């Protein structure tokens, strides 16, 4: 009965976590518009932070409860999943255009941020000071995005969607005190739902890790990372099918940067994160994968279908590596290959 209970708890909590993030974004955007916050700022702050809410909720709760491996593995696993599966599968459906700004600035920044994670993790601890530094950097990054977008007068698809929401049947959106209060209540309820569902996910994962005799690391790299990355996957797949593939890469890169700077920054600021040697190795692998994907980004203006297939294959190889390492079979397999 315990297995069924925790399996259902995990599924329900993932659903509540993702829906809570959706409500947080919608209500946060409404309140921001009510106070005359520009749509541009809403898109680059509330929506960006909202899409990272699932990872943030799980990692923060994990760090607070001492499940440090789960906290770091969730972020590293999510980034690897985003780079290889989300972008790779989208490329398999249709070649993914890569904006020049992403090639020249955002992707190189993603590599630098991944390298920074390796540096702060090398001593086996992401301290509170490290967390504060990461969090300050995300504030600087968001400020830069706003300035850059205002300079170029660019509005991405998410912001365009917000603008569409502001008008219904050609009529301006109605802003009332009652609706503002209602949406503030929804924001509070959403944050509470994200926190509670995150606790449920952490508890379920801890149970299954103990039951299966595996570590929090492998659970974080697989079940949790994939579960918390569902919003990015769904958003990117829908965008690709609608012929808006350019959104996919921006979504992937933005999410990867936010996961490291915002999610880990917030988590470590609240509770320093102790790392296992496997966690440190995974940060290095994440950096290596980010650099490898740069090759696909720079081969042209698009990530081709063949390159998408290679990305998915790399993810499969990484999963095999992670499971072989988890069950202590890595040395045996490598020895057999090299013999």
N, C-alpha and C positions, 0 to 999 in steps of 0.2 A: 504493500500500500504506500509506503514511503516513496518508492520510486515513481509511482504514478502521481502522487501529490507534488513532488518536486519537479517532475516533468511538466505538469500542468501549470505549476507556479512559474516556471521559467518562461513558458509560452505566453501566459497572461501578462507577466511583467514586461516582457519585450514589447508586447502590443501596447500596454499602458505607457511604457517609456517613450515609444515613437509617437503615439497620439498626443502625449503630454507635451512633447517638443513641438508638434504641429500647432496645438492650441496656444502654446507660449508665443510662437512666432506671430500667429494671427492676431491675438489679443494685444500683444506688445506693439505690433504695427498700428493697430487701431488707436491705441492710447497715444502713441507717438504722433500720429497724424492729427489727433485731436488737439495736441499742443503745438501744432504747426511745425513739427520736425520734418525737414525735407525728405522726400521719398528716397533720394540718393543715400542719405545717411542711414535711413531705416534699412535699406537693402544691404549696406556694407557693415552694419553692426548687429541689429536685432536678428536678421535672418542668418547671418554668418554664425553668430553665437548660438542661435537656436538649433541649427543643424548639427552643431557639435555638442548639444546638450546630452544626448544619449551616452556618448563617450565620457563626457564630463561627470555625469551622474554616477556611472559605474566606477570610474577611476577614483573619484573623490571618496565615495563610500568605501571602496576597497582599501584605500590608504588609511582612512579613519579606523577601519576594523583590523588593520594589520595585515591585510592580504596584499602585500606590496607587489608580489609577482603578478597578480591579477591586474593591478593598477597599471603597471608599465607594459605588460603584454597586451592589454586591451588597446593601448595607443599604438604600439609598434605593429601589432597584428592588423589593426584597422588601416594604418598607412600602407602596409604591404598589400592588403586586400584592395584598397582604393587604387593604388598605382597599377597593380597587375590584373586584377579581376574586373573592377569597374571600368577602367580605361580600356583594358584588353577586350572585354566582351562587347563594349560599345564599338570598338574598332572592327570586331568580327561582323557586327550587324551592318555597319557602314563606316568607311574611313573617317577618322575623327580630325577635323581641322584644328590646328593649334595657332592661336592668336599670336601676333608678333610680340605683344607685351608679355605674354606668358613665356615665350622663348627667351626674350631678352632680360626679363626681370624676375617674374614670379617663380619660374622653375629653378633658375640659379639660386634664388633665395631659399627655395624649398631644400635644395642641396645643402646650403649653408646652415639652415636650421637643423637639418638631420645630422650634420657634422657637429653642431653645437650640442645636440643631445648625446652624441658619442663622448664628447669632452666632459660634460657634466656627469655622465654615468660611469666614466672610467674608474673612479675610485670606489664604486659599489654603493654609492649613495647620492640621491638627488636631494640636497639639503633645502631647508627653508629659504636660504639666501638664493640658491639656484632657482627655486620656484619663483621668487620675487623678480629676479632678472628676466626669466622667461615671460612672466606676466607683463612686465613693463614693455618688453619687446613687442608683444601682441598689440598693446595700446598704440605704440609707435607705428606698427604696420597698418593698423586700421586707419589711423590718422593720415598716413601716406596714401592709402587707397582712396580715401575721401577727397584729398587734395588732387590726386591724379585724375580721378573721375570728373571732378568739377572742372579741371583744366581742359580736359578733352571733351567735356560735355557728353560723356558716354553713359549710357544706361544699359545695364545688362538685362537678360531675360527675366530674372527674378524681380527686378525693380519695375520692369514693364508690366509684369503680372500684378504688382501692387497698384500701379496706376490704373489698370483695368478694374481692379477691385474697388477703387475709389469712386467709380461711376457705374451705376446700374441703370440700364435702359436709357443711357444718355443723361441721367440725373445725378447731381452731386451727392456724394455719400452724406447721410444724415449723421451729424455729431450731436449727441445729447448728453447731459450730465448723467442720466440714468444708465446709458450705454457705457459711458466711461467708467462708472462705478462697477457695472457688471463685468466689464473686461478686466479691470484691476483685480476683481475677485477671481476671474478665470486665470489670470497670471499667477496669483498666489496659489490657487488650487493646482495649477500645472506644475509649478516648482515642487509643491508637496508631493504630487503624483510621481514626478521624476525621481525624487529622493526615495520614496517608499518602494517604487518598482525597482530602483537600483539596488536597494537593500535586499529585495527578494531575489534578484538575479545573482547577487554575490552569494547569498545563502544557498541558493540552488546549485551554483557552480562549485561551491565548497563541498557540498554534499556529494555531488557526482564525482568530484576529484578524489574524495576519500573512498567512495564506493568502488571506483574503477582502479584505485591505486595509482593515480597519476597526479602530477603537480598542477598548481594553479597556473603555471606558465603555459602549458599546452592547452588548458581550458581557455585561457585568455587569448591565446593566438588563434584559436579556432572558433568555438561556439560564441564566445562573447564578442570577439572582434567582428565576426561576420554578422552577428545580430545587431550590433550597434552601428554597423555600416550599411544597413538596409536602406535608410533614407537616401544616402548618396547613390546607392546602386539603382534604386527605383527612379530617382530624379534624373539620373544620367541616361538610363534606358529609355524612359519616356521622351526625353529630349532628343535622343538619337532617332527614335521612331517618328518623331514629328519633324525630322529634318533639321533640328537645331543642335547638331552634334558638337558645335563649338562650345556649348555650355558644359559639356561633359568634362573636358580637360580642365576648365576653370574651376568646376566643382571639385574635382579630384585634388588639384594642387592647393586650392584654398582650404579644403578640409584637412589636408595633411599638415599644412602650416599651423592651422588653428589647433589641431590635436596636440602637437608638441608644445606650442607656446601657451595656449590658453588652458587646455585640459591638464597637461602635466604641470604647468605653471601654477594653476589654481590648486591642484591636488597636493603638490609638494609644499606650497605656502601654508596650507591647512595642516598637513601632516607629512614630514619628511619621508621619502620613500627609500627603503633599503632594497638593494638589488642582489640577485644571485648571479653567479658567473654566466649562466645561460642568458639572463636578461641583458647583460652587457654585450654578449656576443650577438644577440638579436638586434641591438641598436646598430652594431657595425654592419650586419647583413642588410638592415633597412637602408642605411646610407649607401651601401653598394648597389642595391636594387634601384634606388633613386637615381644614382649616377648612370646605371645601365639604361634605364628608361629615357634618360636624356638623349641617348644615341637615337632612339626611335623618334623623339620629338624633333631632333635636328636633321633628320634624313630628308626632310622636305617640309611642306606646309601642312601635311597630314600624317596621322599614324595609320599606316596601311593595314589591311586585313591580315596579311601575312605576319606583320609585326604584332598585331593583336594576338594571333595564335601563339607566337613565341612568348608573349607576356603571360598568357594563361599557362603555358607549359612550364615557365619559370616558377610560377606560383605552385604548381603541382609538385615540382622538384623540391621547393622549400618545405611544403607540407610533409613530404616523405622524409626529408632531413629532420624536421622537428619531431616527428614520431619515432624515428630511429634513435635520435638523441634521448628522447623521453624514456624509451624502454631499454636503454643501454646497449643498443645493437649497432651504433654508428661505427665504432672501432672495428667490430667484426666484419661489417659489410665493406668498409674501406680497405681493410686488410685483404679481404677476398678479391676485391677489384684490382688492388695494386700488386697482388701476388703473381 
